[in-house]
Amino acid sequence: MKKLGTAILLLLIAPSAVVAADGTTAGELIVDPPTLMALGFAWRIEGDDNRNAGVTIGYRKKGETQWSRGLDLLRLQNEETFLRGSLDYTAPNMFAGSLFDLEADTEYEVRLRLQDPEGVSGEAEKNVAVRTRAEPKPASGGRVFHVYPPGYEGHREEPSFSGLLEAYYMASLGGDWSRASPPRVRPGDVINVHAGVYLSKHDHYSHEINSGFTTCCGTPWDGTYYLTQDGTEELPIAIVAAGDGEVIFDGDGNTVLFNLMGAQYHYFEGITFRNTDTAIEAGMKGIAGTKGLTVKHCRFNSVGTAVHSDWSGSSGFYIADNDMLGREDLNYVFTWFAIEPWSSRPDFAERAKMKSFYAVSIYGQGHVIAYNRVRGFHDGIDHATYGMPDDWPDTPPDRLPVAIDIYNNDVSVVHDNCFEADGSVRNVRVLRNRCFNAPLGAMSPQPVLGGPVYFIRNVVYNAWWGPVKVHGEPSGVYYLNNTYVGEFRQLTPMSNLHLRNNLLLGQGTTPRILSVDTFTNYSSSDYNGFRPNPESEEAFAWNSPPFEEVRNFYPERRDPERNAAVALTQRVFPTLEAYAEATGQDLHSRLVDYDIFVNAPKPDFNDPTRVVSVDSVDLRLRENMAAIDAGIELPNITDGFRGSAPDLGAYEFGLPLPHYGPRPK
């Protein structure tokens, strides 16, 4: 009888245990570091096994009464990312998401509401006040130093110095003595650098100003400026052009021109960096790095890398309005990778040699990379492919790569990708960028660890592989209102993927216009415009676990002995209609063609090396075409649309085009 009573008791409590797992318990709300125009949030939960909970988000400026709605937070549910030898990541059980296009230096009230039909335990509404960042500027009221080039004989503003290091340190001593002097500068100081060429001869022992065999600049024999003093967020150490002509720091072909790995909160404006492998080295993984680096309205000419840091403690960079020119030939679209149609060319071996790596590569949190022009690099603007976050799953909060904005950049003629969100965790916003002439996948999430990462209102043209490159099993990726000329294809499956309001136009480099491999049957796609390749018999593919499974990450893929291929169910269709009916995806999507654009013909890859000028293509929509009013309203994404519904693609008909590249000062 005792055993029977126990069995009855277990039967009675079992249903409530199931309900408890389907219900949601609210946990910690995390506010990611604010940027100038965005706020990011992550809300940990327990339960919601049936994935029917949701989080809405509203926002308003402090003092206003009217609430605006943001895009609902993305549901993360332990999605797996695995790459043997590099990655073994399981996403938390949480919601995460961002608000976009806010005003800088402004306080916002944000209201998040967690709802679940099975009930919510704990605090179901969170209200927080968060201030967006202000654009970094030199401090006012600090000391001002004036730097002149060697041999300058004109009028000097005082206090004046010959060469940057003579102002930065108490003396400018080359060779063995280059690191002997303590810093002169302190937080809030401004160093005005006057017009001239500051040439560091990297193969000479001494660089003393008055040396008989060199002319500049107090650097050690490697010609590197090692800056080691700390500023603060409010009081950066500013190195700015004085405004009397171009200021050029020339590395004479050295390895690193400026090393800031031991200095915090430095600010550069109006400077030209040239003739060096790395113009600004700001951090190395596992070693050291800087915070609060600002680089504004600068020029980079003939550099291997403009700005680099893959130190996990990096935060708060602001890299904006710069012109970055690498060493790759701007007259050819070429790639380093031995793939047709390039590898059979007689000039492949020579042209595939890498002369420049990336314009910008960073890791960390709270970074802004905006309004830059990038040309002639292997990659354009990257989040570093770092691997697992430090000490995961016990990563310190300030070492997580979150809350990064990449917007309004203009990238052309790269060997690989224009933009990479690789190795990031959540709330990375890649929006309103332009990418032309990128052979191997214009925009890369390889991988994203949980997400969300947002690709919003970007345009891609003359990208042979296509607009995306998916590798490393990313999860939590949005593609919203992009104009992508090229086919959507993947190298590995991904999870928790969502496409809305995009234009995808086939260019004939692969048969399928949309080919999705996903571990999760809650990935989704709808309200898109497709131009299938006319000759293709397999225009669409949606490959996932059997539909009766919510998800399946196939544990055998982790077994090196089995080395099993992922057993996704293959579903390939010749038409949009057949694909939509069989999968339930893209039920509201439609067919389009190149005539929807003002002037954008199908790219011609008879010569895959051909560079297309950005001024020769106009991707704006023509009136009354199929892409007009064909989208779905997305809060905080399509606000201000004209007509009965948002248009497909990056450009809403009748609205001004975004500004790409550096803005006027």
N, C-alpha and C positions, 0 to 999 in steps of 0.2 A: 504493500500500500504506500509505503514511504517513497519507493521508486516511481510509482504511478503518479503520486502527487507532484513529484519533482518534474516529471515529464509534462504534466498538464500545465504547471507553472511556466515551463520553458515555452510551450506553445502559446500561452497567453501573452508573454512579454515579447515574443519574436516579432509580431507585426509592429509594435511600437519602436523596436530597434531599427526596423527598416525605415519607418517614417522619420526617425531621428537622423538617419544617414541622408535621406532626401531633403530634410529641412536644413537650414543654413544657420551656422553660428558665426556671428560677426567677430572679427579679430582686430588686429592693429591696422590703422590707416597710416600709410607712409606718404609723406609729401616729398617728392623728388626736388632737387635743387632747381629753383626757378631760372628761366632764361629771360631774354628781353621780351619775347613775344609768346611764350608758352609756359604752361604749368602742367606737371605730371603727377599722377597719383597711383598708388597701389594699395589695395585693401585685401588683407589676408582673411580667409574664411576657413571654416571646417564644414564638412558635409556637402550638400547639394550634389549628391552622386548622380542624380538624374538631369543635371545641367539645365534646370528651368528657372534658376534665380537670375536676377539682373540688377545692374546698378545704373541709375540715371544720374546725370550731373547737370547742375545749373550754376550760373555764375552771373555776377554783376559787379560793377565798380562800387567801391565803398561809398555809401551815401546815396546811391541811386535806389529806386524802388522796383524797377522792372527787371525780372530775371530773364536771362537768355539760356537756351539749352545747348549743351554740348553733345558730342557723339557718345552714346552709351559706352561704358567701360567694357573692355574685352574680357571674356571669361577665359582664364587659364586653369587647366585641370591636369597637372602632372604630365604634360607632354614631354616626350623623351627626345633628346638629341644625342646621337652617338656617332663618333668617328674614331675608329680604332687607333689607339696611341695618342689621341689628342683630346677627345671630348667624351664625357659621360655625364650628361646633365639631365636632370628632371625638374621641370618647372614647378613652382609652388602652386598650391591651391589658392587662387586669389582672383580678383578683378584688377585690371590696370588700364590706364588710358590718359589722354591728354586733352587740354584746351589749347586752341591755336589762335594766332593772329590777335593777341591781346596788345595793349599799349605798354610800352616800357615804363619802368619806374612808377608803377601804379598799383595800388592795393585793391585786391579783388576779394569779394566774399564768395565762397564756393560751398555749394550744398550737394552732398552725395546721399542717395537713398538706395538702400538695399531691400529688394523685394523677393519673396519666394512664396509660391502658392502653398507650400507645406509649412510655412512659418519661418520666422527669423528669431533666433535667440540672441540676446545682447542688444547692443546699440545699433538700430537699423538706420539711423540718420546721423551723418557727420557734417558739421559746419565748421569751416576753417577760414581764416583770413590769411592770404598770401600775397606778398608784393613781388611783382616782376622786377628783374634786374634793370638797373640803369646802364646805358652805354658807357663804357669806361672812358675816362678823360684824364688828362694830366691834372694834378692837384693845383689849386691856386694858393698863393701865399708862401710857397716854398722858395728855396734858393734857386737861382737860375745861373747856370754855367754856360759859357760860350766856347765852342770848339772850332778851331780853324785847321785847314790842311797844312802839311809841311810846306814851307816856303812862302806862306801867305804874308804879304807886306802891306796890306791896306789897313784901313781903320778897324780897330777891334773894340767890341763891346766887352766890358770887364764884369766879373773876372773871366779871363780868357786862358785857353790852353791849346797846345799843339797836339792834336790827336785825342781820340775818345778816352783812352786809358789814362792819360795824364789828368783828365778831369775826374774820371771815375775813381781812380786811386790817388794816393798822396804823392806818388811819383810815377813816371813812365819809364821803366827800366826794362831793357830787353834781355834776351839770353837767359843765363842762370838766375838773373835778378828779376825776371818778369813777374814773379809772384811774391816778391819781398815786401811790397808796400801794402799797408792796410787800406780799406776803402775810404774815400773821401765822401762819397754820396751817402745820403740817408733818405728814409721815406719822405716822399713829397717833393724831392728835388727834380728839376727839369734841366736836361742837358740839350741846349740848342746847338745843333751841328750845322755849320755854315758850308756853303757850296764848295765842292771840290771832290777830288778823288783821293780816297784813303786806301792805299794799296799795301796789303800785307804780303811781303815777300816770304813765302812759306819755306824756302829752301836756304835761308840765311841764318846764321847763328844769332845775330843781334839785330833788333829792330829799333834801336834807340833813335830818337828824332834827329839827333845831331851826328849820327854815325856817318862815317865817310863812304860807306858802301851800300847803305839802304836809306830810304827816306821816311819810312813809317813803320810801325805805329805803336811800338812798345809791346807787341805781342811776342810770345815765345817762338821758337824756331818753326812751329807748325802753322804760324800765321793765324791762330785762333784767338778770338776775344773771349776770355773766360770771365764772365760776370758773376759775382758771388755775394753781392749784398742783397738784403731783403727789403722790398717795399711792403705795403699793405694794400688791401682792397681799396680803401679810401685814399691812400697816399702812395700811389705807385711811383717807381723810379722811371721817369719818362726820358726817352731819347728820341728827339724830334728834329725834323729838318727846320732850319731857321727861316726859310722862306726867301732866301736870296739866290736861289738856283739849285740845280740838282746836287744831291748829296749821294755819293757812290762809295760803298764799301766793296772793294774788290779783293777776292780771296786768292788771286793768282793761281787758280787751279788746285787749291788745297782741299783737305777733307772736310773740315767744319769751319765755318766762318765765325758764328756766334754760338758759344756753349753756355746755356742758362740752367743746366741741371742742378746747380747749387744756388740758384737765386729765385726769389719769389716776387711776383707782381711787378713785372717789367712791362713797359709800354713803348712801342715803336710806331712812329708815324712819319710818312713822307720820305722814307729812306729807300734807296736802290741797293739791293744786294746782288752781286754778280760773280760769276766765274769761281764757283765752289761746288763741291759735291753736296753738302748740306748747309743751307744758309743759316737756319736756326735749329740747333739740337736742344730740345726741351725735356727729354727724358728717355731713359732706357729701362725696359722691363726688368724688375728685380734689383735695380741698382739705385737710381735716384731720378728726380725730375722736379719740375716747377709747377706752380699754381699761378693762376691769374695772369697769364701771358696775353698781351694785346698787340696785334699787328694790324695797322690801319693805313690805307692809302699808300701802300708801299709797292715797289716793283721788284720782281725777281727775274733776272736775265741770265741765261746759260747756267742753270743750276741743276744738280741731280735731284735734290729734294728741297722744297722751300721751307716747310715747317714739319718737324717730326717730334712726337713723344708717344711711346708706348709704356710709360710708367703709370701704374694703376692709380697712383695718388694724384694725377693731374686733374685739375678742375678749373672751371671758370675761364677758359680761353675765349678770346674774342678776335676772330680773324676775318676781317671784312674789308671790302672795297680795294682789294689788291689785284695787281696784274702779274700773273705767274707764267713765265715762259721757260720751258725746258729745252733740252738739247736735241730732241727728236725732230726729224725733218717734217716740216709742216706741209710739204707738197705731196706726201704719201700717207695713205692709211695702211699701216703695217702691223704685224703682230709678232711677238717673240715665239709663239706657240707653233710647233710643227704640225700644222693642220692645213688641209686644202681650203681655199685655192692658193694659199701663199707658199706652202712648203715646196711646191714643184717649180717655183720661179727660180731662174738662175741667180738672182740677186738675194735669195732668201738668207743665206748664211751671213752675209754682211749686214743686211738691213735688220735682221732679227737681233742684232747685238743691242743691249740695253745701254742707252746713254743717260737717261734720266729715269728715276724710279717713280715716285709720286709727288704731286705738288704738296699735298697736306696729308699726313697720317697721324691720327691722334687716338688716345684711349683715355677713359676716365669718365667724368660727369660734368654736366652743366656747361658744355662747350657750345659756342655759336660760330658757324663758318658760313658767311653770307656775302653775296654780291661780289664774288671774286671771278676774275677771268683766268681760265687755265687752258694752256695749249702746249702740246709737245712733250708729254710725259707718258710713262708706262700706264699709270693710273692717275685719275684726277684727284678727287677728295675722298679719303678713306677713314672709316673707323678701323683701327688696327685689328687684324686677325690674330687675336691674343691667345686663344685657348680658353681653358676653364678660368673663371674668376678666381682670384687669390683665395686659397683656403676654403673653397666651396665644400660644403654648404654653410660654413661659418664665416663667410666673407664679411669683413667690417663694412658698415654702410657706406663709408667714404671711399671704398675701393670697388664699388659696383659701377660698371659702365652704363649709366642711365642719363636721361634728360639731355639729349644732344640735338641741336638744330642745324640742318644743312639746307639753306634756301637761297633762291634767286642767284645761283651761280651759273656761269656760262662756260661749259667745258667742251673742247673740240680737239680732235686729232690726238687720240691716246692709243696705246698699243693693246689695252685690255679693257678696263672698266672706267666709266666716268665717275661713278659714286658707289661706295661700298659702306654697308651698315654691318659688316662682318664682326662677329664676336661681341656684339652689344646685347644687353639684357632687356631693356624696356624703355619705352617713351623716347624713341629716336624718331625725329620728324624730318623727312626728306621731301621738301615741297618746293614747287615752282622753280625747278631747275631746268636748264636746257642742255641737252647732250647730242652732239653731232659727231659722226666719224669715229665710232668706237667699235672695233671689230669683234670683241669677244664677250658680249653681254654688258649692256650699258649700266645696269643698276643691279647690285649684288647684295643679297642677304645670305652670306655663306660663312657661318650660320647666324641666325638670331636665336638667342637662348630665352625662349618663353614669350617675349614680346610684351606689348606691341611695338612693331616698327611700322611707320606710316610712309608710304610713297604716294604723294598727293600732287596732282596738277603738274607733273613733270612732262617734258616732251623729249622724244628720242627719234632721231632720223639718221639714216645711213649707218646703221649698226648691223653688220653682216650676221652675227650670231642671233641677234634679237635684242629686245629691250631689257631682258632680265637674265641673270645668271644665278641659278639656285643650286647650292651645294652644301654639304655638311648637315643635312636634315634640319633646316631651320623651322621654327614654329612661331606663330603669332605675327603674321604679316598682312597688312592691308595694302591693296592697290586701289586708289580712289581717284577718279577723274583724271587719269593720265591719257596723253596722246602718244601711243606707242606704235610707231611704224616698224613692224617686224613681228615675228612669231613668238609666242609665250611658250618656253620650253625649260626643262629642268635636267640637271645631272643626277640629283638624288631626290627622294620624296621629301615633302614638307608637311607640316601639321598646322591646323587652325589658320587656314588661309582664306582670305575674303577679298573678292573683286567686285567693285561697283562703279558704274558710270565711266568705264574706260573705253577708249577706242583702240582696237588691235587690228592692224591692217597687214595682211600677209604680203611678203615681198619675194617669196619663192625660194628661200634658202633652206627650208625644211617643209615637208608636206602639211603638217598640222598647224593651224593658226592658234589653237589652244590645246595644250597637252599638259594635264595636271596629274601628278602622282602625289597622293596624300595618304597618310596613315589615319586620318580622322574623317569620319563621315559628317562631322559638323563644319568642315570647310565648305565654302559657299561661293557662288558666282551668279550675278544677275545684273540686269539693266546695263549691259555693255553693247558696244557696236563692233561687229566682226566683219572683216573682209577676208573670207577664205581664199586660198589659192585656187583658181578656177580648175586647174588640172588635177587637183588632189581628190583621191577616193577615201581619204581618212582625215577629214578636216578637223575633227574634234575628238579628244580623248579625255576621259575622266576615270582614272584608275585609283581605286581605293579598296579597303577591305569589303567583304560582302555587306550589302546594305543593312542586313539585320544586326551587324556589329557596329556599335557606336564608334569604336576605334580599335586598332590592333597595331602594335609596334613590333610584332614578330620577333620574339626573343632570340630566335635562331640567328638573326643577323649579327648578334654579338659574339657568336661562337666561331673562333678562328679555325677550328678543325672542320666544322661543317661548311663554313664560307657560303652559306645558303643565299640564294637570290631572294629578295623580298617578294613575297607571294601576293602582291596586290591583284585584285580582280581587274582584268584588262577589258576596257569598254571603249571601242573605237567606232566613230560614226562618220558617214559621208556628208551629213547636212546638219545645220543648226536645229532644224525641226526634230530630226531623229534623236539627236543628242539630248535636247531638252526634254523630250517625252520620256526617254529611258532613264534619265538621271534625276529629273526634277530641278536641274540647274539651268540658269539662263532662260527661264520661262518668259521673261519680259525683254530679253535682248533682241537685237535686230541686225540685219545685214546692212553694210555700208560699202562704199567704194571710194577711190581716191578723188572722185569728183565732189565730195563733200567739202574739200578744202579750197581755199582761194587759189593757191598755187603750190601743190605738193605732189608731183608725179611719183609713181612707184620707183624706188631707187634702182639704179642700173648697176648691176654687179658683173657685167661683162669685163670690166676692169675693177677688181675689188680694191685696188689701191687709190682709186679716185677720191679726192677730197671735195666734198660739197660745201660751198659757202653758205653760212647761215642766212645771209641776206638774199640768197636765191630761192628760198623756200618760205612759203607763207602757210602755216598750219591753222590759221583762223578758219572758222566754219563759214560756209556760204548760206545765205538766207534760204529758208524753206527746204533744207536738205534733211536727210533721214536722221541725222544726229541731233537736230534741234528739238528741244522739249522731250527728249527720249529717256532722260535719267530719272532717278529717284532722289528726293530731298534727303540730304544728310546734314543734320544739325552741325553748325560751326564749320562745315566744309563747303556747302553750296549756298550759304546765306547770301541774299541779294540777287538770286538768279532772276532772269527775265522770262516772261512767257508763262505757260501753264505748268512747266516742270523744268528742272535743270537740264542743261544740254550735256551731251556726252563729251568726254575729253577734257583737256586742260583749259580751253578757252571758251568762256560763255559768250555767245553771240551778242555783239553790241557793247561789250565792256572793254575797257582799255587792256592792252597787253601788259603782262608783268614787265618789270625792268630786270634785265639780266646783266650781271657783271657790275663793275665799279660804278658807284654813283658820284656825281660831281660833289666836290667838297663844299 
